[in-house]
Amino acid sequence: MELDFSVVIEYFPRLLSGTWMTIKLVILSIVLGAIVALPIALARISKNPLISTGPFAFIFFFRGTPLLVQIFLVYYGASQFEAVRESFLWPVLKEPFWCAIIAFTLNTSAYTAEIFRGAIQAIPEGEVEACKVVGMTKAQMYRRILLPRAFGIVLPAYGNEIILMLKASALASTITLLDLTGMARTIIARTYTPIEIFLAAGAIYLVISIGVIYIFKLVEKRQNRYLGTLSIKVPDKG
């Protein structure tokens, strides 16, 4: 069997088009997921069970069920309810792109909330006590000391979460989105060259991952240049 990589050159612009869709999905999901995750993480570490139970259940569900199932629940499940189809949300929920964004955001926010929780709880107790000694309120303590400190701790694990989200974004192709994987499958259906096209798609995913790793190493080096580093365990996305 001979490989014909000329097809990769011919269809490379279309692969780049799918790559741009993948990047949009990942960036939007990660940004929205981080916004959702922070209050969930803060509620999760509360000692009041009335506050912490809801976030725990949210995290348990989205970490305990497959992302593909979550995508199908949003994309196919929402349309089963007439009330949803007649609501103001339907223009959003009928679009595969926004359904993918919703599913990805909810999924990554659960993992990110656990990463944030671990980072906050990994801060040495002495730093917390120092904040209390100087008379900071709880809000001031989190805003001025704990959250910036946790940001430095969380960077390695959060970079890994972004890479995991990048790879998971390939599931968007299951709801007709032409992301990088979806575009590759479309090209393969026309050219019957699965090895060449999937190798090219895999190489693009790898390049993006290397870029993410490099950026986070630079940010981590800058953020933690005056601080001792702490490490936390990355939640398994499986």
Residue pairs with C-beta under 8 A, 6 or more apart in sequence:
3 195
3 196
4 193
4 196
5 196
7 187
7 191
7 193
7 196
7 197
8 15
8 196
8 197
8 199
8 200
11 187
11 191
11 197
12 200
14 183
14 186
14 187
15 180
15 183
15 184
15 187
15 197
15 200
15 201
15 204
17 178
17 183
18 178
18 179
18 180
18 181
18 182
18 183
18 184
18 201
19 180
19 204
19 208
21 172
21 177
21 178
21 179
21 180
21 182
21 183
22 166
22 169
22 170
22 172
22 179
22 180
22 181
22 208
23 208
25 97
25 100
25 101
25 104
25 169
25 172
25 177
25 179
26 104
26 162
26 165
26 166
26 169
28 101
28 105
29 101
29 104
29 105
29 108
29 165
29 169
30 108
30 161
30 162
30 165
32 101
32 105
32 109
33 104
33 105
33 106
33 107
33 108
33 109
33 112
33 165
34 109
34 112
36 105
36 106
36 109
36 113
37 108
37 109
37 110
37 112
37 113
37 115
37 116
38 113
38 116
40 55
40 58
40 59
40 109
40 110
40 113
41 55
41 112
41 113
41 114
41 116
41 117
41 120
42 120
42 142
43 51
43 52
43 54
43 55
44 52
44 55
44 56
44 59
44 113
44 114
44 117
45 52
45 117
45 120
45 121
46 52
55 113
58 110
58 113
59 110
59 113
59 114
61 110
62 70
62 106
62 107
62 109
62 110
62 111
63 110
63 111
63 114
63 235
67 103
67 104
67 107
67 168
67 171
67 237
68 171
68 174
70 103
70 106
70 107
71 99
71 100
71 103
71 171
71 172
71 174
71 175
72 174
72 175
73 103
74 93
74 99
74 102
74 103
75 96
75 99
75 100
75 103
75 175
78 84
78 89
78 93
78 99
79 85
79 93
79 94
84 90
84 93
92 98
93 99
93 102
96 172
96 175
96 176
96 177
97 177
99 175
100 169
100 172
100 175
100 177
104 165
104 168
104 169
104 172
107 168
108 161
108 165
111 161
111 164
111 235
111 237
112 158
112 161
114 235
115 154
115 157
115 158
115 161
115 232
115 234
115 235
116 150
116 154
118 154
118 157
118 232
118 233
119 150
119 151
119 153
119 154
119 157
119 230
119 232
120 146
120 147
120 150
122 150
122 153
122 230
122 232
123 146
123 149
123 150
123 153
123 230
127 145
127 146
127 149
128 141
128 146
131 140
131 141
131 144
131 145
131 146
132 141
136 144
136 145
149 227
151 223
152 220
152 223
152 224
152 227
152 229
153 229
153 230
153 231
153 232
154 232
155 216
155 219
155 220
155 223
155 224
156 216
156 220
156 231
157 232
157 233
157 234
158 216
159 212
159 213
159 216
159 220
160 234
161 234
161 237
162 212
162 216
163 209
163 212
163 213
164 237
166 205
166 208
166 209
166 212
167 205
168 237
169 179
170 179
170 180
170 181
172 179
172 181
172 182
173 179
173 181
173 182
173 185
176 182
178 186
180 201
180 204
180 205
181 201
183 201
184 197
184 198
184 200
184 201
187 193
187 197
188 194
188 197
188 198
191 197
